[in-house]
Amino acid sequence: MYDLVIIGGGPAALTAAVFALGKKLNLQVISEDLGGWNGSHQRIVAESQEERIAGEGLVQYIAQDVERAHVVLHDKVLRVMRNNRSFTIETQRHGLLETIAVLVATGARPVQLDVPGAQEFLGQGLGYSTTTHAHLLARKTVAVIGSTERALRGVIELAQNDATVYVLVDDVNEIDSPLISAIQTFPNVTVLTGYQIQEITGGFSVEELVIERNGETRRIAIDALFADCGLIGNSDVVAKLVQTDLNGFIKVDERRATSAPGVFAAGDVTTAVGEQKLIAIGEGARAAWTAYGYILAQRVDVGIRQAVLGEA
């Protein structure tokens, strides 16, 4: 039986694994790939220069360290089941694994933009994580679709990096956020209300956004486009064990424990989502620390029960 199984291969999962290895836990990491470059963090700049995302180099270094420890099982988890005092994890190709504790760090996925050109230009000027790429788009022209806190923060970062920004929202008067007032103070930000997206066009990468309102079509020349149609937590494998919100994000406390004893969660799959690699790195270590305390307590409890039964 394993002490800890970590599900996921992103920054939170990798940092948790390094912590667990340092504590000499019997560890298994299950992930189809390592690095955590999921759908919400697609590369966005279709140019020759390599993107520099904060924390990416560190994540790659940690991934290599974890691979060298030979604790990674490249597989897909189908579900997690609770036993009396442990958990059974069903994998797609390697059968069943038993563990004392589980740490879920499976990330989140964006709701995809459903318009012509959206799939074609994904990663070629179209992305779903504004704040991750804002620093790469100085003096570029960018469109942002959405009015969530996540989208509005990204708009401000873009504006502060001297980008020309078009923000598409349904109704500015219905946005309950102080950020919308801040956005409207930037001379390089234009808020467009009530437009419907018709098409995304371009050659190798995004070049134009076609929008329509009241029968009038407008074409905006852009260098990049970000859509925030919402995020969904990748929590299906533990959905029957832990509490989640309506979007599938796992509810965690300040120590990253879930509602199910023995199940812990970190990173973008939780309600404490930060959507930055450096934040996820810290979250993974915090969750692993909490899981370690639980595992130690379980070991002591088993030892006491065995002693009592032995005396009996």
N, C-alpha and C positions, 0 to 999 in steps of 0.2 A: 504493500500500500504506500502511496505517495503521501508526503506531508502536505504538499501544496501543488495544485495544478493551476497554471495561469493560462487563460484562454485569450488569445490575441497576440499580435506581433508588433504593435505600435510602440511609441515612446513610453507610455505608461506601463505596458506589459514588460518591456525590456528592462526598465529601471527596477520594477518589482522583482524581476528575475535576478538581477545583479545583487539586490539586497538579500534575497533568499539564498543565493549561492554563498554570500558572505556569512550567513548564519548556519551554513552547512545543512540546510534542509534537503530532504529527498524531494527533488523538484522535477516537474515536467511542464514545459511550455508547449502549447498546441496552437499552431498557426499555419495557414497555407503559405504565407510568406512573411518576412520580417521587414520592418521599416515603417509601416503604418501610413503609406501614401495612398489614402483612400479617395473616394469620389469627391469629397468636399475639399480636397487639397490637390487637385489636378494642377499641373504646371500651366502657366497662363501666358508667358511671354514667348512668342514664336520667333525668337531671334537667335543669333549665334552665341551670345554670351550665356554662360551658365547661371541659372538662378541661384541666389543665395538666400535661403530661408533660415531664419534664426533657429538654431538648435539642430539643424539637419545633419551637419557634420558630426555632432556629438551623438546623435541617434545612430548613425552609421557605425561609429566606433563601438558603441555599446552593443549593437547587433552582432558585430564580429566577435566581441568578447563572449556573448551568450552562445553563439554558434560553437565557439571553441570548447565550451564546457560540455558539449554533447548532451544537452537537455532539451533540445527542440525536436518536436514531433511534427513534421510537415503534413498536416491532415486537417480535416474539417470536423468540428464538433457538431453533432446533431442535437443532443440534448443533455441536460444535467439532471440527475435524479437523486433524491435524498434517501439514504438508508437510515438505520437506527441512529448511528453515531458517525456516519461518514457519507460520502457521495460517490455515485457511479456516473462516470462520464462516457457517453456513447460517441464513438468517432466513426467517420465514414469508412476508413480503410484499416484501422488498427484495433477494432473491437472495443471492449470495455476497459476502463481504467478506474481504480479505486483511490480515493484520496480523503484526507482528513478535512482539508479546506480548499475552497475554490476562489480564485481571483479573476473577475471578468473585466477585460480591457479590450473590448471588441469594437470600440469606436462608434461612429454615427455615419449615416449616409444622407446626402441631400435629396430633397424632392426634386426630380428632374424637370427642367423647363421643357414644356411640350409644344414647341413651335418648329416650323421648318428651319433647318440649319443648326438646331441645338445639338444634336448628336454629332454632326459632321465637324463642328468647330470646338468640341469639348477638348480642352487642353491646348487649343490653338487660338487663344484669344478669349475663350469662354471658360469661366470658372465659377465655383460656388463658395469661395472663401475670400472675401474682399480684404480682410485685415491681414491675411497671410501674404498677400502680394502687393499691398498698397505702396510699399517703399520702392517697388520696381517700376512704377508707372509715373514717375515725376515728369511733368510737362507733356504727358500724353492726354488723349481724350478718352474718357471712360464713361460707360453707362452702367448704372446700378439699378436693378429691379428689386423692389421690396421695401417695406417700411418697418421691419423688425429692429430691435435694439442692435442685433448683430449687423444688419445692413447699414443702419445709420452710423454706427461707429466706423464702419469701413469707409463711408462717404467722407466723414470728417478727416480720417487719416489720408485719404486720397487728396482732399482739398489742401491739407497742410503740406502735402508733397508737391504742390503746384500743378496738380492735374486739373484739367477741365472736366467737370463731372456733370452728367445728366442723371437725375434721380426720377425713376418712374414709380408713382404711387397711385392708389385708387382715389383717396380723398385726404388731402393734407389736414383737414379739420378733424378727422377721426383718429389721427395718430396721437396716442397718449404717451408722449415722451418729450422731455425737455430737449432732447437732441435735435428734434425737428426745428426748433427755434434757432438753435446754434447753427445748424446747416444753412439756414436762410440768410445768415449774416455774411457768408462767404461770397465774394463777387465772382468766383470761378465755379459756383454751383448753380445749376438751373433745375428747379423742381417742376416736373411735368405730371399733371394730374389727369386721371381718367383715360389715359391712352391704352390701347390694346396692342400687343406685339403681334405683328403679322409675319415677320421673317427676319432671319439673320443671314447676311450675305458676305461674300468675300472670296478671295482666291485661296492662298495657302492658309491664311488666318482671317479672323474677323475683320471686316472693313466697314460694314454698314448695318445699322439697325433700322428696320422699317416698322413704323408704328402708325396707328390709326385712331381717330376720335371723331365721332359724329360724321362719318363718311369722308373725312379729310385725311389723306395719307401724308406722312412726313418721313423723310429719310435723314438719318443722322450719321455722319461719318465718325467712326470710332476706332480706337486702337485695341480696346478690350471691353468685355462685357461680363458683369457679375450678376448672377441671379440668386436671390434668397427667397425661395418658395417654401422654406422650412426644412428642418432636419428630423430624422427618425433615428432613434437609438437602436443599435444592433443587439437587442437584448433577448431575441427569440429563444435562445438556448436555455435561459433561466426564467422565462416569463411566468412559469407556473410556480416558481419558488419565491420570487422577490416582488416587492411592490415597485411599480413603475408609474410614470405619469401617462397622460393620454398619447404622447408621442413616442412612447417606448423607452424613455430615459429612466434608468434605475435610480430610485431614491436612496440616497446615502446620508449618513450623519457626518459630523465634522471629522471623524476618524476613518471615513470611507467604508464603514460597515453598512450592510443592507439590512432589510427587515428579517432576513433569514440567517440565523446564527451559523457561522462557518462560511458564509458567502460574502465576499468583499468585491468592490468594484472601483475602478479608477479611469480617469480620462474622459473622452467625449461621449461615452455610453452612459454617463451619469448625469444627474441633475446639476452637478457642479461643473458642467461643461465649460472649458476655457478656450478650446479650439486653437491652441498654440502649443507647439512641441515642447517648449521650455516649461510651460505650465503642466503639461501631461507628465513630464519627467518627474517633477516634484510630487504630483498626485500619485504616481505609481509607487514611489518610495513610501509615502504616507500609508497607502493601503497595505503594502507588504509588511510594514511595521505592525499594523493592527492585526493582520493575519498571523504574524509570528507569535504575538501574545496569545491569540486564541489557540494556536497549535501547542504551545508550551502548556497551557492550562489543560488541554485535552490529554496530553501525555501524562501529566501528573495525575489527572483523574483516573486514567486507565491503570496507572501504576498502583493507586490506592485500592481500586476495585480488585485488582489481581492479588494484592496482598491480603485483603479481607477474605477473598474466596480461598486463598491458599491456607490461611489460618483455620477457615471453617472445615 
